[in-house]
């Protein structure tokens, strides 16, 4: 297998992982545990300041169902994957991993916000 374009592989990976990683980073930036009333007040302020970003990421959750496989497809085409068996192996290897990143990001963000799925 020879790569046609490193840029295409990188772009495909970026498309596939952009939403899960950004959701995970936003979740990590908001603190989940509160010990005192002052920390609770500061956490509430941070959550309200991050509300537009979290609302946008929550609205884009269904888009990951399209962007994930699209990014894998772009990376596969750039890596010159040929044949149905190789495509099946690529999808079976990457989609569960991508789904794990996606779930990790969602659970981290929603856990930090104190809401449930």
WOCORQUI-V847639 format. One line per field, one symbol per residue. ss: DSSP state (H for helix, E for strand, L for the rest). phi: phi as a letter, one per 20 degrees, with the letter a starting at -180 (. if undefined). psi: psi as a letter, one per 20 degrees, with the letter a starting at -180 (. if undefined). Layout:
ss: ???
phi: ???
psi: ???
This chain:
ss: LLLLLHHHHHHHHHHHHHHHHHHHHHHHHLLLLLLLHHHHHHHHHHHHHHHHHHHHHHHLHHHHHHHHHHHHHHHHHHLLLLLHHHHHHHHHHHHHHHHHHHHHHHHHHHHHHLLLL
phi: .dfebfffffffffffdffffffffffffefeecdcfffffffffffffegffffffffegffffeffffffffffffelfcnffffffgffeefffffffffffffffffffnddf
psi: oppgohgggggghgghigggghgggghhipqhqphrhghgghghghghhighghgghhhjghhhhghghggggghghhjlpqqhghggggghhhghgghggghggghgghhhijrr.
